[in-house]
Amino acid sequence: VPVQQGREAVVSTQSTGGARWSNEEHTLAESRAKELFTDMPVIRLIPIPDRVAPTTGVYVCPVYKTLTRAGTLSTTGHSTNFVMPLELPSAQPQEHWIKRAVALICALDY
């Protein structure tokens, strides 16, 4: 994807809770036994104007600042701890990961 300089962001310090990233399959995968949190690979965010969001093959994963998913409700209707939704490739349907409360966490020890 061609990108204009200064129009992208790279996120590197996130952990998953409730799932793990499979480097072999490049998708979300089930957590291993006794593994609460795992590191995510570096994520490159590229804004694409008028992009149509996919309806299958992704999990719209919530990203939180800290492990405490609750926060003060802001005027936008989101928690102040909520950062953004992030589309992660997945072979499982959205409901599968919602039942496992899968989320990305920016700071594990706050």
C-alpha positions as a LaTeX table, in Angstrom:
\begin{tabular}{lrrr}
\hline
Residue & $x$ (\AA) & $y$ (\AA) & $z$ (\AA) \\
\hline
Val1 & 0.00 & 0.00 & 0.00 \\
Pro2 & 1.60 & 3.30 & $-1.00$ \\
Val3 & 1.62 & 5.68 & 1.94 \\
Gln4 & 2.33 & 9.39 & 2.13 \\
Gln5 & 5.08 & 10.14 & 4.60 \\
Gly6 & 3.68 & 11.21 & 7.97 \\
Arg7 & 0.31 & 9.57 & 7.31 \\
Glu8 & 0.84 & 6.35 & 9.23 \\
Ala9 & 1.47 & 5.25 & 12.79 \\
Val10 & 3.36 & 2.30 & 14.25 \\
Val11 & 2.18 & 0.77 & 17.53 \\
Ser12 & 4.59 & $-1.53$ & 19.31 \\
Thr13 & 3.84 & $-2.01$ & 23.01 \\
Gln14 & 0.58 & $-3.91$ & 23.15 \\
Ser15 & $-0.37$ & $-7.20$ & 24.75 \\
Thr16 & $-3.37$ & $-9.42$ & 24.10 \\
Gly17 & $-5.58$ & $-10.71$ & 26.86 \\
Gly18 & $-7.77$ & $-13.77$ & 26.20 \\
Ala19 & $-6.00$ & $-14.77$ & 22.99 \\
Arg20 & $-2.59$ & $-14.75$ & 21.34 \\
Trp21 & $-1.19$ & $-13.80$ & 17.97 \\
Ser22 & $-0.16$ & $-16.68$ & 15.71 \\
Asn23 & 2.96 & $-15.73$ & 13.75 \\
Glu24 & 2.51 & $-18.82$ & 11.57 \\
Glu25 & $-1.09$ & $-18.09$ & 10.56 \\
His26 & $-1.01$ & $-14.29$ & 10.98 \\
Thr27 & $-4.30$ & $-14.38$ & 12.87 \\
Leu28 & $-5.64$ & $-14.42$ & 16.40 \\
Ala29 & $-5.38$ & $-17.83$ & 18.04 \\
Glu30 & $-6.44$ & $-19.47$ & 21.28 \\
Ser31 & $-4.30$ & $-18.71$ & 24.33 \\
Arg32 & $-1.90$ & $-21.38$ & 25.49 \\
Ala33 & $-2.41$ & $-22.97$ & 28.92 \\
Lys34 & $-1.57$ & $-20.64$ & 31.82 \\
Glu35 & $-0.80$ & $-17.77$ & 29.42 \\
Leu36 & $-2.82$ & $-14.71$ & 30.48 \\
Phe37 & $-1.17$ & $-12.08$ & 28.27 \\
Thr38 & 1.07 & $-12.30$ & 25.21 \\
Asp39 & 2.93 & $-9.67$ & 23.21 \\
Met40 & 1.57 & $-8.53$ & 19.88 \\
Pro41 & 3.82 & $-7.86$ & 16.91 \\
Val42 & 4.35 & $-4.27$ & 15.76 \\
Ile43 & 1.15 & $-2.96$ & 14.18 \\
Arg44 & 1.27 & $-0.47$ & 11.31 \\
Leu45 & $-1.79$ & 1.77 & 11.08 \\
Ile46 & $-2.43$ & 3.29 & 7.65 \\
Pro47 & $-5.41$ & 5.61 & 7.16 \\
Ile48 & $-7.39$ & 4.85 & 4.00 \\
Pro49 & $-10.12$ & 7.37 & 3.07 \\
Asp50 & $-13.58$ & 5.94 & 2.31 \\
Arg51 & $-12.47$ & 2.39 & 3.13 \\
Val52 & $-15.23$ & $-0.20$ & 3.42 \\
Ala53 & $-14.73$ & $-2.23$ & 6.60 \\
Pro54 & $-14.68$ & $-6.01$ & 6.11 \\
Thr55 & $-17.62$ & $-7.94$ & 7.53 \\
Thr56 & $-15.85$ & $-11.31$ & 7.91 \\
Gly57 & $-12.33$ & $-12.51$ & 8.62 \\
Val58 & $-11.62$ & $-9.91$ & 11.30 \\
Tyr59 & $-12.22$ & $-9.36$ & 14.98 \\
Val60 & $-12.86$ & $-5.73$ & 15.90 \\
Cys61 & $-10.72$ & $-5.76$ & 19.02 \\
Pro62 & $-11.00$ & $-3.05$ & 21.67 \\
Val63 & $-7.74$ & $-1.40$ & 22.71 \\
Tyr64 & $-7.47$ & $-0.17$ & 26.31 \\
Lys65 & $-4.81$ & 1.93 & 28.02 \\
Thr66 & $-4.65$ & $-0.28$ & 31.13 \\
Leu67 & $-5.97$ & $-3.59$ & 32.44 \\
Thr68 & $-8.86$ & $-1.76$ & 34.09 \\
Arg69 & $-11.31$ & $-1.74$ & 31.23 \\
Ala70 & $-13.65$ & 0.58 & 33.09 \\
Gly71 & $-13.08$ & 4.29 & 33.26 \\
Thr72 & $-15.01$ & 7.51 & 33.42 \\
Leu73 & $-17.64$ & 7.72 & 30.71 \\
Ser74 & $-16.66$ & 10.54 & 28.39 \\
Thr75 & $-18.93$ & 12.71 & 26.24 \\
Thr76 & $-18.27$ & 10.37 & 23.27 \\
Gly77 & $-19.95$ & 7.52 & 25.15 \\
His78 & $-16.69$ & 5.57 & 25.53 \\
Ser79 & $-14.66$ & 4.89 & 28.64 \\
Thr80 & $-11.68$ & 7.20 & 29.14 \\
Asn81 & $-9.60$ & 4.00 & 29.28 \\
Phe82 & $-10.74$ & 2.98 & 25.77 \\
Val83 & $-8.30$ & 3.91 & 22.99 \\
Met84 & $-9.77$ & 2.61 & 19.72 \\
Pro85 & $-11.16$ & $-0.46$ & 17.97 \\
Leu86 & $-8.60$ & $-2.38$ & 15.91 \\
Glu87 & $-9.39$ & $-4.91$ & 13.19 \\
Leu88 & $-7.34$ & $-8.08$ & 13.70 \\
Pro89 & $-7.38$ & $-10.97$ & 11.21 \\
Ser90 & $-9.26$ & $-13.98$ & 12.54 \\
Ala91 & $-10.46$ & $-17.35$ & 11.29 \\
Gln92 & $-13.09$ & $-17.33$ & 14.07 \\
Pro93 & $-16.27$ & $-15.23$ & 14.06 \\
Gln94 & $-16.47$ & $-12.04$ & 16.13 \\
Glu95 & $-18.64$ & $-13.73$ & 18.81 \\
His96 & $-15.92$ & $-16.30$ & 19.53 \\
Trp97 & $-13.48$ & $-13.63$ & 20.75 \\
Ile98 & $-16.16$ & $-11.52$ & 22.48 \\
Lys99 & $-17.05$ & $-14.52$ & 24.71 \\
Arg100 & $-13.37$ & $-14.72$ & 25.69 \\
Ala101 & $-13.23$ & $-10.97$ & 26.41 \\
Val102 & $-10.24$ & $-10.55$ & 24.08 \\
Ala103 & $-8.73$ & $-7.07$ & 24.15 \\
Leu104 & $-5.42$ & $-5.34$ & 23.52 \\
Ile105 & $-3.81$ & $-3.63$ & 26.49 \\
Cys106 & $-1.24$ & $-0.84$ & 26.11 \\
Ala107 & 0.17 & $-0.96$ & 29.67 \\
Leu108 & $-0.04$ & $-4.17$ & 31.71 \\
Asp109 & 1.47 & $-2.69$ & 34.88 \\
Tyr110 & $-0.10$ & 0.68 & 35.51 \\
\hline
\end{tabular}
